Amino acid sequence: STVMDPNMSQGSGGVDGNKEALQRLNNLCKEFLRPERTGFSCIMCNKPFARKDTAKLHLESIHFPTDNAYSCPLCSDTFNTYKAYDRHRSKFHKKGLKIGHIMTVDP
């Protein structure tokens, strides 16, 4: 599916050039999320999720944290999870973002 992302850099192929980290996260989802009738569950801890994006954040923050895989292009701070990066971006760079780029997320 396609969602609007204010930080999508069309030339980079990923959010702010974080293509590899996002690809890693998508690969983890394919391997460690189990589709269920009412959503998804984590095969590592059996925690259920109604939404895939919430399950993705769970996998990355609980089971597979990165070593600063996400970097902010506006200030060069780095983050272990997409959630931390997104929180930073919305808190510190609200006015410095271009709106209207598209990010593709695996269904």
DOKE-370444 format. One record per residue: residue number from 1; z, x, y of N, C-alpha, C in turn; chain. Coordinates in steps of 0.05 Angstrom, whole numbers. Atoms other than C-alpha are relative to their C-alpha. Layout:
# residues N
<atom><pos>NUM</pos><n_pz>Z</n_pz><n_px>X</n_px><n_py>Y</n_py><ca_pz>Z</ca_pz><ca_px>X</ca_px><ca_py>Y</ca_py><c_pz>Z</c_pz><c_px>X</c_px><c_py>Y</c_py><unit>A</unit></atom>
...
This chain:
# residues 107
<atom><pos>1</pos><n_pz>0</n_pz><n_px>17</n_px><n_py>-24</n_py><ca_pz>0</ca_pz><ca_px>0</ca_px><ca_py>0</ca_py><c_pz>0</c_pz><c_px>18</c_px><c_py>25</c_py><unit>A</unit></atom>
<atom><pos>2</pos><n_pz>2</n_pz><n_px>-16</n_px><n_py>-25</n_py><ca_pz>-9</ca_pz><ca_px>22</ca_px><ca_py>72</ca_py><c_pz>21</c_pz><c_px>-10</c_px><c_py>20</c_py><unit>A</unit></atom>
<atom><pos>3</pos><n_pz>-20</n_pz><n_px>7</n_px><n_py>-20</n_py><ca_pz>47</ca_pz><ca_px>23</ca_px><ca_py>123</ca_py><c_pz>-5</c_pz><c_px>17</c_px><c_py>25</c_py><unit>A</unit></atom>
<atom><pos>4</pos><n_pz>3</n_pz><n_px>-15</n_px><n_py>-25</n_py><ca_pz>47</ca_pz><ca_px>45</ca_px><ca_py>196</ca_py><c_pz>23</c_pz><c_px>20</c_px><c_py>1</c_py><unit>A</unit></atom>
<atom><pos>5</pos><n_pz>-20</n_pz><n_px>-21</n_px><n_py>-3</n_py><ca_pz>83</ca_pz><ca_px>110</ca_px><ca_py>208</ca_py><c_pz>-6</c_pz><c_px>14</c_px><c_py>27</c_py><unit>A</unit></atom>
<atom><pos>6</pos><n_pz>5</n_pz><n_px>-11</n_px><n_py>-27</n_py><ca_pz>92</ca_pz><ca_px>135</ca_px><ca_py>280</ca_py><c_pz>-4</c_pz><c_px>30</c_px><c_py>-1</c_py><unit>A</unit></atom>
<atom><pos>7</pos><n_pz>2</n_pz><n_px>-29</n_px><n_py>1</n_py><ca_pz>92</ca_pz><ca_px>208</ca_px><ca_py>257</ca_py><c_pz>-22</c_pz><c_px>10</c_px><c_py>-18</c_py><unit>A</unit></atom>
<atom><pos>8</pos><n_pz>20</n_pz><n_px>-9</n_px><n_py>19</n_py><ca_pz>33</ca_pz><ca_px>210</ca_px><ca_py>211</ca_py><c_pz>-21</c_pz><c_px>17</c_px><c_py>14</c_py><unit>A</unit></atom>
<atom><pos>9</pos><n_pz>20</n_pz><n_px>-19</n_px><n_py>-10</n_py><ca_pz>-11</ca_pz><ca_px>269</ca_px><ca_py>225</ca_py><c_pz>-25</c_pz><c_px>-3</c_px><c_py>-18</c_py><unit>A</unit></atom>
<atom><pos>10</pos><n_pz>23</n_pz><n_px>6</n_px><n_py>17</n_py><ca_pz>-80</ca_pz><ca_px>250</ca_px><ca_py>200</ca_py><c_pz>-12</c_pz><c_px>24</c_px><c_py>-13</c_py><unit>A</unit></atom>
<atom><pos>11</pos><n_pz>12</n_pz><n_px>-24</n_px><n_py>11</n_py><ca_pz>-103</ca_pz><ca_px>321</ca_px><ca_py>190</ca_py><c_pz>17</c_pz><c_px>13</c_px><c_py>-22</c_py><unit>A</unit></atom>
<atom><pos>12</pos><n_pz>-18</n_pz><n_px>-14</n_px><n_py>19</n_py><ca_pz>-42</ca_pz><ca_px>342</ca_px><ca_py>149</ca_py><c_pz>1</c_pz><c_px>-13</c_px><c_py>-27</c_py><unit>A</unit></atom>
<atom><pos>13</pos><n_pz>-1</n_pz><n_px>13</n_px><n_py>26</n_py><ca_pz>-46</ca_pz><ca_px>290</ca_px><ca_py>94</ca_py><c_pz>28</c_pz><c_px>-9</c_px><c_py>-7</c_py><unit>A</unit></atom>
<atom><pos>14</pos><n_pz>-28</n_pz><n_px>8</n_px><n_py>5</n_py><ca_pz>29</ca_pz><ca_px>276</ca_px><ca_py>100</ca_py><c_pz>15</c_pz><c_px>-3</c_px><c_py>26</c_py><unit>A</unit></atom>
<atom><pos>15</pos><n_pz>-16</n_pz><n_px>4</n_px><n_py>-24</n_py><ca_pz>83</ca_pz><ca_px>258</ca_px><ca_py>148</ca_py><c_pz>7</c_pz><c_px>27</c_px><c_py>12</c_py><unit>A</unit></atom>
<atom><pos>16</pos><n_pz>-6</n_pz><n_px>-24</n_px><n_py>-14</n_py><ca_pz>86</ca_pz><ca_px>313</ca_px><ca_py>199</ca_py><c_pz>-5</c_pz><c_px>26</c_px><c_py>-16</c_py><unit>A</unit></atom>
<atom><pos>17</pos><n_pz>6</n_pz><n_px>-23</n_px><n_py>16</n_py><ca_pz>56</ca_pz><ca_px>362</ca_px><ca_py>150</ca_py><c_pz>18</c_pz><c_px>4</c_px><c_py>-24</c_py><unit>A</unit></atom>
<atom><pos>18</pos><n_pz>-19</n_pz><n_px>-2</n_px><n_py>23</n_py><ca_pz>109</ca_pz><ca_px>348</ca_px><ca_py>97</ca_py><c_pz>-14</c_pz><c_px>-11</c_px><c_py>-25</c_py><unit>A</unit></atom>
<atom><pos>19</pos><n_pz>16</n_pz><n_px>11</n_px><n_py>22</n_py><ca_pz>54</ca_pz><ca_px>332</ca_px><ca_py>46</ca_py><c_pz>12</c_pz><c_px>8</c_px><c_py>-27</c_py><unit>A</unit></atom>
<atom><pos>20</pos><n_pz>-10</n_pz><n_px>-9</n_px><n_py>26</n_py><ca_pz>83</ca_pz><ca_px>374</ca_px><ca_py>-11</ca_py><c_pz>26</c_pz><c_px>-15</c_px><c_py>-8</c_py><unit>A</unit></atom>
<atom><pos>21</pos><n_pz>-26</n_pz><n_px>13</n_px><n_py>5</n_py><ca_pz>153</ca_pz><ca_px>343</ca_px><ca_py>-5</ca_py><c_pz>-5</c_pz><c_px>-29</c_px><c_py>-8</c_py><unit>A</unit></atom>
<atom><pos>22</pos><n_pz>6</n_pz><n_px>28</n_px><n_py>6</n_py><ca_pz>124</ca_pz><ca_px>272</ca_px><ca_py>-5</ca_py><c_pz>-14</c_pz><c_px>-2</c_px><c_py>-27</c_py><unit>A</unit></atom>
<atom><pos>23</pos><n_pz>14</n_pz><n_px>1</n_px><n_py>27</n_py><ca_pz>79</ca_pz><ca_px>288</ca_px><ca_py>-65</ca_py><c_pz>21</c_pz><c_px>4</c_px><c_py>-22</c_py><unit>A</unit></atom>
<atom><pos>24</pos><n_pz>-22</n_pz><n_px>-5</n_px><n_py>19</n_py><ca_pz>140</ca_pz><ca_px>316</ca_px><ca_py>-102</ca_py><c_pz>16</c_pz><c_px>-26</c_px><c_py>-5</c_py><unit>A</unit></atom>
<atom><pos>25</pos><n_pz>-16</n_pz><n_px>25</n_px><n_py>2</n_py><ca_pz>178</ca_pz><ca_px>251</ca_px><ca_py>-87</ca_py><c_pz>-16</c_pz><c_px>-21</c_px><c_py>-16</c_py><unit>A</unit></atom>
<atom><pos>26</pos><n_pz>16</n_pz><n_px>20</n_px><n_py>15</n_py><ca_pz>120</ca_pz><ca_px>208</ca_px><ca_py>-112</ca_py><c_pz>-1</c_pz><c_px>8</c_px><c_py>-30</c_py><unit>A</unit></atom>
<atom><pos>27</pos><n_pz>0</n_pz><n_px>-9</n_px><n_py>28</n_py><ca_pz>117</ca_pz><ca_px>250</ca_px><ca_py>-176</ca_py><c_pz>26</c_pz><c_px>-6</c_px><c_py>-14</c_py><unit>A</unit></atom>
<atom><pos>28</pos><n_pz>-27</n_pz><n_px>7</n_px><n_py>11</n_py><ca_pz>192</ca_pz><ca_px>241</ca_px><ca_py>-187</ca_py><c_pz>1</c_pz><c_px>-29</c_px><c_py>-7</c_py><unit>A</unit></atom>
<atom><pos>29</pos><n_pz>-1</n_pz><n_px>29</n_px><n_py>5</n_py><ca_pz>183</ca_pz><ca_px>166</ca_px><ca_py>-181</ca_py><c_pz>-15</c_pz><c_px>-7</c_px><c_py>-25</c_py><unit>A</unit></atom>
<atom><pos>30</pos><n_pz>16</n_pz><n_px>6</n_px><n_py>24</n_py><ca_pz>129</ca_pz><ca_px>165</ca_px><ca_py>-234</ca_py><c_pz>15</c_pz><c_px>8</c_px><c_py>-25</c_py><unit>A</unit></atom>
<atom><pos>31</pos><n_pz>-14</n_pz><n_px>-10</n_px><n_py>23</n_py><ca_pz>174</ca_pz><ca_px>204</ca_px><ca_py>-281</ca_py><c_pz>27</c_pz><c_px>-13</c_px><c_py>-5</c_py><unit>A</unit></atom>
<atom><pos>32</pos><n_pz>-28</n_pz><n_px>8</n_px><n_py>3</n_py><ca_pz>244</ca_pz><ca_px>177</ca_px><ca_py>-267</ca_py><c_pz>6</c_pz><c_px>-29</c_px><c_py>8</c_py><unit>A</unit></atom>
<atom><pos>33</pos><n_pz>-4</n_pz><n_px>28</n_px><n_py>-7</n_py><ca_pz>235</ca_pz><ca_px>104</ca_px><ca_py>-244</ca_py><c_pz>-12</c_pz><c_px>-17</c_px><c_py>-22</c_py><unit>A</unit></atom>
<atom><pos>34</pos><n_pz>10</n_pz><n_px>18</n_px><n_py>21</n_py><ca_pz>228</ca_pz><ca_px>49</ca_px><ca_py>-296</ca_py><c_pz>-5</c_pz><c_px>-27</c_px><c_py>13</c_py><unit>A</unit></atom>
<atom><pos>35</pos><n_pz>5</n_pz><n_px>27</n_px><n_py>-11</n_py><ca_pz>194</ca_pz><ca_px>-16</ca_px><ca_py>-274</ca_py><c_pz>16</c_pz><c_px>-20</c_px><c_py>-16</c_py><unit>A</unit></atom>
<atom><pos>36</pos><n_pz>-16</n_pz><n_px>21</n_px><n_py>12</n_py><ca_pz>238</ca_pz><ca_px>-76</ca_px><ca_py>-288</ca_py><c_pz>-11</c_pz><c_px>-27</c_px><c_py>9</c_py><unit>A</unit></atom>
<atom><pos>37</pos><n_pz>9</n_pz><n_px>27</n_px><n_py>-8</n_py><ca_pz>227</ca_pz><ca_px>-151</ca_px><ca_py>-283</ca_py><c_pz>7</c_pz><c_px>-6</c_px><c_py>29</c_py><unit>A</unit></atom>
<atom><pos>38</pos><n_pz>-10</n_pz><n_px>6</n_px><n_py>-27</n_py><ca_pz>266</ca_pz><ca_px>-153</ca_px><ca_py>-218</ca_py><c_pz>-2</c_pz><c_px>24</c_px><c_py>19</c_py><unit>A</unit></atom>
<atom><pos>39</pos><n_pz>3</n_pz><n_px>-23</n_px><n_py>-17</n_py><ca_pz>247</ca_pz><ca_px>-85</ca_px><ca_py>-189</ca_py><c_pz>-3</c_pz><c_px>26</c_px><c_py>-16</c_py><unit>A</unit></atom>
<atom><pos>40</pos><n_pz>1</n_pz><n_px>-26</n_px><n_py>13</n_py><ca_pz>261</ca_pz><ca_px>-14</ca_px><ca_py>-214</ca_py><c_pz>28</c_pz><c_px>8</c_px><c_py>-8</c_py><unit>A</unit></atom>
<atom><pos>41</pos><n_pz>-26</n_pz><n_px>-12</n_px><n_py>6</n_py><ca_pz>316</ca_pz><ca_px>25</ca_px><ca_py>-247</ca_py><c_pz>-4</c_pz><c_px>30</c_px><c_py>-3</c_py><unit>A</unit></atom>
<atom><pos>42</pos><n_pz>0</n_pz><n_px>-29</n_px><n_py>3</n_py><ca_pz>333</ca_pz><ca_px>99</ca_px><ca_py>-247</ca_py><c_pz>6</c_pz><c_px>7</c_px><c_py>-30</c_py><unit>A</unit></atom>
<atom><pos>43</pos><n_pz>-5</n_pz><n_px>-6</n_px><n_py>28</n_py><ca_pz>326</ca_pz><ca_px>127</ca_px><ca_py>-318</ca_py><c_pz>22</c_pz><c_px>20</c_px><c_py>-4</c_py><unit>A</unit></atom>
<atom><pos>44</pos><n_pz>-21</n_pz><n_px>-20</n_px><n_py>2</n_py><ca_pz>378</ca_pz><ca_px>180</ca_px><ca_py>-303</ca_py><c_pz>28</c_pz><c_px>-13</c_px><c_py>0</c_py><unit>A</unit></atom>
<atom><pos>45</pos><n_pz>-27</n_pz><n_px>12</n_px><n_py>-2</n_py><ca_pz>436</ca_pz><ca_px>134</ca_px><ca_py>-285</ca_py><c_pz>-1</c_pz><c_px>-31</c_px><c_py>-4</c_py><unit>A</unit></atom>
<atom><pos>46</pos><n_pz>3</n_pz><n_px>29</n_px><n_py>5</n_py><ca_pz>408</ca_pz><ca_px>63</ca_px><ca_py>-299</ca_py><c_pz>6</c_pz><c_px>-17</c_px><c_py>24</c_py><unit>A</unit></atom>
<atom><pos>47</pos><n_pz>-6</n_pz><n_px>16</n_px><n_py>-23</n_py><ca_pz>422</ca_pz><ca_px>41</ca_px><ca_py>-228</ca_py><c_pz>-25</c_pz><c_px>-17</c_px><c_py>7</c_py><unit>A</unit></atom>
<atom><pos>48</pos><n_pz>23</n_pz><n_px>17</n_px><n_py>-6</n_py><ca_pz>378</ca_pz><ca_px>-19</ca_px><ca_py>-211</ca_py><c_pz>-6</c_pz><c_px>-1</c_px><c_py>30</c_py><unit>A</unit></atom>
<atom><pos>49</pos><n_pz>9</n_pz><n_px>2</n_px><n_py>-27</n_py><ca_pz>338</ca_pz><ca_px>-27</ca_px><ca_py>-147</ca_py><c_pz>-21</c_pz><c_px>-23</c_px><c_py>2</c_py><unit>A</unit></atom>
<atom><pos>50</pos><n_pz>19</n_pz><n_px>21</n_px><n_py>-4</n_py><ca_pz>301</ca_pz><ca_px>-87</ca_px><ca_py>-120</ca_py><c_pz>-26</c_pz><c_px>11</c_px><c_py>12</c_py><unit>A</unit></atom>
<atom><pos>51</pos><n_pz>23</n_pz><n_px>-12</n_px><n_py>-14</n_py><ca_pz>254</ca_pz><ca_px>-43</ca_px><ca_py>-78</ca_py><c_pz>-5</c_pz><c_px>29</c_px><c_py>-9</c_py><unit>A</unit></atom>
<atom><pos>52</pos><n_pz>8</n_pz><n_px>-27</n_px><n_py>9</n_py><ca_pz>216</ca_pz><ca_px>19</ca_px><ca_py>-98</ca_py><c_pz>8</c_pz><c_px>21</c_px><c_py>21</c_py><unit>A</unit></atom>
<atom><pos>53</pos><n_pz>-7</n_pz><n_px>-20</n_px><n_py>-20</n_py><ca_pz>228</ca_pz><ca_px>54</ca_px><ca_py>-31</ca_py><c_pz>29</c_pz><c_px>7</c_px><c_py>-1</c_py><unit>A</unit></atom>
<atom><pos>54</pos><n_pz>-28</n_pz><n_px>-6</n_px><n_py>2</n_py><ca_pz>303</ca_pz><ca_px>48</ca_px><ca_py>-40</ca_py><c_pz>6</c_pz><c_px>17</c_px><c_py>-25</c_py><unit>A</unit></atom>
<atom><pos>55</pos><n_pz>-2</n_pz><n_px>-16</n_px><n_py>25</n_py><ca_pz>297</ca_pz><ca_px>75</ca_px><ca_py>-111</ca_py><c_pz>-9</c_pz><c_px>29</c_px><c_py>5</c_py><unit>A</unit></atom>
<atom><pos>56</pos><n_pz>10</n_pz><n_px>-26</n_px><n_py>-7</n_py><ca_pz>256</ca_pz><ca_px>134</ca_px><ca_py>-84</ca_py><c_pz>22</c_pz><c_px>16</c_px><c_py>15</c_py><unit>A</unit></atom>
<atom><pos>57</pos><n_pz>-21</n_pz><n_px>-14</n_px><n_py>-15</n_py><ca_pz>311</ca_pz><ca_px>151</ca_px><ca_py>-34</ca_py><c_pz>23</c_pz><c_px>8</c_px><c_py>-18</c_py><unit>A</unit></atom>
<atom><pos>58</pos><n_pz>-22</n_pz><n_px>-6</n_px><n_py>19</n_py><ca_pz>363</ca_pz><ca_px>147</ca_px><ca_py>-89</ca_py><c_pz>-7</c_pz><c_px>25</c_px><c_py>-17</c_py><unit>A</unit></atom>
<atom><pos>59</pos><n_pz>8</n_pz><n_px>-23</n_px><n_py>17</n_py><ca_pz>324</ca_pz><ca_px>196</ca_px><ca_py>-134</ca_py><c_pz>2</c_pz><c_px>26</c_px><c_py>16</c_py><unit>A</unit></atom>
<atom><pos>60</pos><n_pz>0</n_pz><n_px>-25</n_px><n_py>-16</n_py><ca_pz>316</ca_pz><ca_px>246</ca_px><ca_py>-78</ca_py><c_pz>27</c_pz><c_px>8</c_px><c_py>9</c_py><unit>A</unit></atom>
<atom><pos>61</pos><n_pz>-27</n_pz><n_px>-8</n_px><n_py>-11</n_py><ca_pz>386</ca_pz><ca_px>243</ca_px><ca_py>-49</ca_py><c_pz>21</c_pz><c_px>5</c_px><c_py>-21</c_py><unit>A</unit></atom>
<atom><pos>62</pos><n_pz>-20</n_pz><n_px>-2</n_px><n_py>20</n_py><ca_pz>426</ca_pz><ca_px>236</ca_px><ca_py>-113</ca_py><c_pz>-7</c_pz><c_px>20</c_px><c_py>-22</c_py><unit>A</unit></atom>
<atom><pos>63</pos><n_pz>7</n_pz><n_px>-16</n_px><n_py>24</n_py><ca_pz>388</ca_pz><ca_px>270</ca_px><ca_py>-170</ca_py><c_pz>-17</c_pz><c_px>25</c_px><c_py>6</c_py><unit>A</unit></atom>
<atom><pos>64</pos><n_pz>19</n_pz><n_px>-22</n_px><n_py>-5</n_py><ca_pz>336</ca_pz><ca_px>316</ca_px><ca_py>-138</ca_py><c_pz>-1</c_pz><c_px>8</c_px><c_py>30</c_py><unit>A</unit></atom>
<atom><pos>65</pos><n_pz>1</n_pz><n_px>-8</n_px><n_py>-28</n_py><ca_pz>356</ca_pz><ca_px>339</ca_px><ca_py>-68</ca_py><c_pz>-17</c_pz><c_px>26</c_px><c_py>3</c_py><unit>A</unit></atom>
<atom><pos>66</pos><n_pz>17</n_pz><n_px>-23</n_px><n_py>-5</n_py><ca_pz>309</ca_pz><ca_px>390</ca_px><ca_py>-38</ca_py><c_pz>15</c_pz><c_px>22</c_px><c_py>15</c_py><unit>A</unit></atom>
<atom><pos>67</pos><n_pz>-12</n_pz><n_px>-21</n_px><n_py>-16</n_py><ca_pz>323</ca_pz><ca_px>455</ca_px><ca_py>-3</ca_py><c_pz>-15</c_pz><c_px>1</c_px><c_py>27</c_py><unit>A</unit></atom>
<atom><pos>68</pos><n_pz>13</n_pz><n_px>2</n_px><n_py>-27</n_py><ca_pz>301</ca_pz><ca_px>435</ca_px><ca_py>68</ca_py><c_pz>-30</c_pz><c_px>-3</c_px><c_py>-2</c_py><unit>A</unit></atom>
<atom><pos>69</pos><n_pz>29</n_pz><n_px>4</n_px><n_py>4</n_py><ca_pz>233</ca_pz><ca_px>410</ca_px><ca_py>45</ca_py><c_pz>-14</c_pz><c_px>-14</c_px><c_py>23</c_py><unit>A</unit></atom>
<atom><pos>70</pos><n_pz>12</n_pz><n_px>15</n_px><n_py>-22</n_py><ca_pz>223</ca_pz><ca_px>366</ca_px><ca_py>106</ca_py><c_pz>7</c_pz><c_px>14</c_px><c_py>27</c_py><unit>A</unit></atom>
<atom><pos>71</pos><n_pz>-5</n_pz><n_px>-13</n_px><n_py>-26</n_py><ca_pz>214</ca_pz><ca_px>396</ca_px><ca_py>175</ca_py><c_pz>-11</c_pz><c_px>-18</c_px><c_py>23</c_py><unit>A</unit></atom>
<atom><pos>72</pos><n_pz>8</n_pz><n_px>16</n_px><n_py>-24</n_py><ca_pz>210</ca_pz><ca_px>362</ca_px><ca_py>243</ca_py><c_pz>-19</c_pz><c_px>17</c_px><c_py>17</c_py><unit>A</unit></atom>
<atom><pos>73</pos><n_pz>19</n_pz><n_px>-15</n_px><n_py>-16</n_py><ca_pz>148</ca_pz><ca_px>383</ca_px><ca_py>281</ca_py><c_pz>7</c_pz><c_px>1</c_px><c_py>29</c_py><unit>A</unit></atom>
<atom><pos>74</pos><n_pz>-8</n_pz><n_px>0</n_px><n_py>-28</n_py><ca_pz>181</ca_pz><ca_px>368</ca_px><ca_py>347</ca_py><c_pz>22</c_pz><c_px>19</c_px><c_py>7</c_py><unit>A</unit></atom>
<atom><pos>75</pos><n_pz>-22</n_pz><n_px>-19</n_px><n_py>-6</n_py><ca_pz>242</ca_pz><ca_px>413</ca_px><ca_py>341</ca_py><c_pz>4</c_pz><c_px>21</c_px><c_py>-21</c_py><unit>A</unit></atom>
<atom><pos>76</pos><n_pz>-1</n_pz><n_px>-19</n_px><n_py>23</n_py><ca_pz>233</ca_pz><ca_px>451</ca_px><ca_py>275</ca_py><c_pz>26</c_pz><c_px>-1</c_px><c_py>-16</c_py><unit>A</unit></atom>
<atom><pos>77</pos><n_pz>-23</n_pz><n_px>4</n_px><n_py>17</n_py><ca_pz>299</ca_pz><ca_px>425</ca_px><ca_py>246</ca_py><c_pz>-10</c_pz><c_px>-6</c_px><c_py>-28</c_py><unit>A</unit></atom>
<atom><pos>78</pos><n_pz>8</n_pz><n_px>6</n_px><n_py>27</n_py><ca_pz>296</ca_pz><ca_px>419</ca_px><ca_py>170</ca_py><c_pz>21</c_pz><c_px>-18</c_px><c_py>-14</c_py><unit>A</unit></atom>
<atom><pos>79</pos><n_pz>-17</n_pz><n_px>20</n_px><n_py>13</n_py><ca_pz>324</ca_pz><ca_px>367</ca_px><ca_py>122</ca_py><c_pz>-4</c_pz><c_px>0</c_px><c_py>-30</c_py><unit>A</unit></atom>
<atom><pos>80</pos><n_pz>1</n_pz><n_px>0</n_px><n_py>30</n_py><ca_pz>340</ca_pz><ca_px>360</ca_px><ca_py>48</ca_py><c_pz>-13</c_pz><c_px>-25</c_px><c_py>-11</c_py><unit>A</unit></atom>
<atom><pos>81</pos><n_pz>11</n_pz><n_px>25</n_px><n_py>10</n_py><ca_pz>316</ca_pz><ca_px>288</ca_px><ca_py>42</ca_py><c_pz>-17</c_pz><c_px>-13</c_px><c_py>22</c_py><unit>A</unit></atom>
<atom><pos>82</pos><n_pz>17</n_pz><n_px>15</n_px><n_py>-19</n_py><ca_pz>264</ca_pz><ca_px>243</ca_px><ca_py>74</ca_py><c_pz>18</c_pz><c_px>-18</c_px><c_py>17</c_py><unit>A</unit></atom>
<atom><pos>83</pos><n_pz>-18</n_pz><n_px>18</n_px><n_py>-15</n_py><ca_pz>320</ca_pz><ca_px>195</ca_px><ca_py>93</ca_py><c_pz>14</c_pz><c_px>15</c_px><c_py>23</c_py><unit>A</unit></atom>
<atom><pos>84</pos><n_pz>-13</n_pz><n_px>-16</n_px><n_py>-21</n_py><ca_pz>356</ca_pz><ca_px>250</ca_px><ca_py>133</ca_py><c_pz>-20</c_pz><c_px>7</c_px><c_py>22</c_py><unit>A</unit></atom>
<atom><pos>85</pos><n_pz>21</n_pz><n_px>-6</n_px><n_py>-20</n_py><ca_pz>290</ca_pz><ca_px>270</ca_px><ca_py>166</ca_py><c_pz>-7</c_pz><c_px>-24</c_px><c_py>16</c_py><unit>A</unit></atom>
<atom><pos>86</pos><n_pz>7</n_pz><n_px>25</n_px><n_py>-15</n_py><ca_pz>273</ca_pz><ca_px>198</ca_px><ca_py>184</ca_py><c_pz>22</c_pz><c_px>-8</c_px><c_py>19</c_py><unit>A</unit></atom>
<atom><pos>87</pos><n_pz>-23</n_pz><n_px>7</n_px><n_py>-18</n_py><ca_pz>343</ca_pz><ca_px>186</ca_px><ca_py>212</ca_py><c_pz>0</c_pz><c_px>18</c_px><c_py>25</c_py><unit>A</unit></atom>
<atom><pos>88</pos><n_pz>1</n_pz><n_px>-19</n_px><n_py>-22</n_py><ca_pz>337</ca_pz><ca_px>249</ca_px><ca_py>255</ca_py><c_pz>-23</c_pz><c_px>-7</c_px><c_py>19</c_py><unit>A</unit></atom>
<atom><pos>89</pos><n_pz>24</n_pz><n_px>6</n_px><n_py>-15</n_py><ca_pz>267</ca_pz><ca_px>230</ca_px><ca_py>278</ca_py><c_pz>5</c_pz><c_px>-25</c_px><c_py>18</c_py><unit>A</unit></atom>
<atom><pos>90</pos><n_pz>-5</n_pz><n_px>25</n_px><n_py>-16</n_py><ca_pz>289</ca_pz><ca_px>160</ca_px><ca_py>300</ca_py><c_pz>22</c_pz><c_px>3</c_px><c_py>20</c_py><unit>A</unit></atom>
<atom><pos>91</pos><n_pz>-23</n_pz><n_px>-4</n_px><n_py>-18</n_py><ca_pz>353</ca_pz><ca_px>184</ca_px><ca_py>333</ca_py><c_pz>-7</c_pz><c_px>19</c_px><c_py>23</c_py><unit>A</unit></atom>
<atom><pos>92</pos><n_pz>4</n_pz><n_px>-21</n_px><n_py>-21</n_py><ca_pz>328</ca_pz><ca_px>246</ca_px><ca_py>371</ca_py><c_pz>-27</c_pz><c_px>1</c_px><c_py>12</c_py><unit>A</unit></atom>
<atom><pos>93</pos><n_pz>27</n_pz><n_px>-2</n_px><n_py>-10</n_py><ca_pz>254</ca_pz><ca_px>236</ca_px><ca_py>381</ca_py><c_pz>-14</c_pz><c_px>-27</c_px><c_py>3</c_py><unit>A</unit></atom>
<atom><pos>94</pos><n_pz>11</n_pz><n_px>27</n_px><n_py>-2</n_py><ca_pz>245</ca_pz><ca_px>162</ca_px><ca_py>392</ca_py><c_pz>-23</c_pz><c_px>-1</c_px><c_py>20</c_py><unit>A</unit></atom>
<atom><pos>95</pos><n_pz>20</n_pz><n_px>2</n_px><n_py>-21</n_py><ca_pz>205</ca_pz><ca_px>171</ca_px><ca_py>456</ca_py><c_pz>-22</c_pz><c_px>20</c_px><c_py>-2</c_py><unit>A</unit></atom>
<atom><pos>96</pos><n_pz>20</n_pz><n_px>-21</n_px><n_py>3</n_py><ca_pz>167</ca_pz><ca_px>233</ca_px><ca_py>434</ca_py><c_pz>-20</c_pz><c_px>-4</c_px><c_py>-22</c_py><unit>A</unit></atom>
<atom><pos>97</pos><n_pz>17</n_pz><n_px>5</n_px><n_py>23</n_py><ca_pz>129</ca_pz><ca_px>200</ca_px><ca_py>378</ca_py><c_pz>-26</c_pz><c_px>-16</c_px><c_py>8</c_py><unit>A</unit></atom>
<atom><pos>98</pos><n_pz>24</n_pz><n_px>15</n_px><n_py>-4</n_py><ca_pz>57</ca_pz><ca_px>176</ca_px><ca_py>377</ca_py><c_pz>0</c_pz><c_px>-23</c_px><c_py>-21</c_py><unit>A</unit></atom>
<atom><pos>99</pos><n_pz>0</n_pz><n_px>23</n_px><n_py>18</n_py><ca_pz>49</ca_pz><ca_px>107</ca_px><ca_py>347</ca_py><c_pz>-29</c_pz><c_px>-7</c_px><c_py>-8</c_py><unit>A</unit></atom>
<atom><pos>100</pos><n_pz>26</n_pz><n_px>10</n_px><n_py>9</n_py><ca_pz>-9</ca_pz><ca_px>81</ca_px><ca_py>305</ca_py><c_pz>-13</c_pz><c_px>15</c_px><c_py>-22</c_py><unit>A</unit></atom>
<atom><pos>101</pos><n_pz>12</n_pz><n_px>-14</n_px><n_py>23</n_py><ca_pz>-22</ca_pz><ca_px>131</ca_px><ca_py>250</ca_py><c_pz>8</c_pz><c_px>-14</c_px><c_py>-25</c_py><unit>A</unit></atom>
<atom><pos>102</pos><n_pz>-5</n_pz><n_px>15</n_px><n_py>25</n_py><ca_pz>-24</ca_pz><ca_px>106</ca_px><ca_py>178</ca_py><c_pz>9</c_pz><c_px>20</c_px><c_py>-22</c_py><unit>A</unit></atom>
<atom><pos>103</pos><n_pz>-10</n_pz><n_px>-15</n_px><n_py>22</n_py><ca_pz>15</ca_pz><ca_px>133</ca_px><ca_py>119</ca_py><c_pz>-5</c_pz><c_px>-17</c_px><c_py>-25</c_py><unit>A</unit></atom>
<atom><pos>104</pos><n_pz>4</n_pz><n_px>14</n_px><n_py>25</n_py><ca_pz>-5</ca_pz><ca_px>114</ca_px><ca_py>48</ca_py><c_pz>23</c_pz><c_px>7</c_px><c_py>-19</c_py><unit>A</unit></atom>
<atom><pos>105</pos><n_pz>-22</n_pz><n_px>-3</n_px><n_py>19</n_py><ca_pz>52</ca_pz><ca_px>103</ca_px><ca_py>-1</ca_py><c_pz>-8</c_pz><c_px>-11</c_px><c_py>-26</c_py><unit>A</unit></atom>
<atom><pos>106</pos><n_pz>7</n_pz><n_px>10</n_px><n_py>26</n_py><ca_pz>43</ca_pz><ca_px>96</ca_px><ca_py>-75</ca_py><c_pz>14</c_pz><c_px>-27</c_px><c_py>-5</c_py><unit>A</unit></atom>
<atom><pos>107</pos><n_pz>-12</n_pz><n_px>26</n_px><n_py>6</n_py><ca_pz>55</ca_pz><ca_px>24</ca_px><ca_py>-98</ca_py><c_pz>21</c_pz><c_px>2</c_px><c_py>-22</c_py><unit>A</unit></atom>
